[in-house]
């Protein structure tokens, strides 16, 4: 049985890797033969490099993607570069709960690694799913919540499964606003909506580890860094990007010239490390950036660097409340 470490008393996890480390570097010497992984959003950006690193270490990898044709092209490329032919593609639209249910129904056997990588960012206009859920919250959080719940038995069957979910420094923009998740009584703000969804992802890691630790399942959240070459960044309207920068919690001290951008290979490193490093055996409910566990921010002190994790994103009461609310919203049980 996996031993779960109490995140409130244990020291911060520090590794020999950092900002500039790549996915290939952090997984070097780790062998994943016989392990099975799912990477959502595995046909673009850091999802590709995350899947490539896992495949290169011998894992059987399923790319869970909205566009199966793009997934097939990515699978072919990964096989060509790694020699691993156990790369599969299955359709998954995280904004569509029926699609999530179909994906879960198609899965059989144990699952060792669930990498919740897919997401949408800073939608300029309010969009809703058919349930009335705000699109960023629905896609980034609720879709992955439903996916993990549906795959719980497969994760438990692995005995030592890990869930890695991509959050963001953007979580500092907003806690989860339980009284108005979907912007029905407050004006829609793209930054607040994005931030709320990314905070929810950290809270999921906290509560999933608490609830599922006895099943040998741990969950952590990661901030991949700022990667200019991904579709998320390339497709942002300049006005939207300017709004995000101006409304950041650290906007008064923001200096564009000091922003450090990562390559896609560097952006995938923290996800891959948290998914595979022996240092994280039994470690869950934490938030990592630059391949190390992040410090908890002091809410009364200025954050000039933008790094760190907000205390509200790790609050166990918030985590439990969000889990129970998510069960009601999705109508799911595990």
PyMOL commands that set and color helices and strands:
alter all, ss='L'
color gray80, all
select helices_A, chain A and resi 23-27+45-56+68-82+97-106+135-150+152-158+169-173+178-180+190-215+231-234+238-246+251-253+256-258+264-267+269-276+278-280+311-313+316-330
alter helices_A, ss='H'
color red, helices_A
select strands_A, chain A and resi 36-40+60-65+87-91+113-116+162-166+218-223+287-289+292-293
alter strands_A, ss='S'
color yellow, strands_A
deselect
rebuild
show_as cartoon
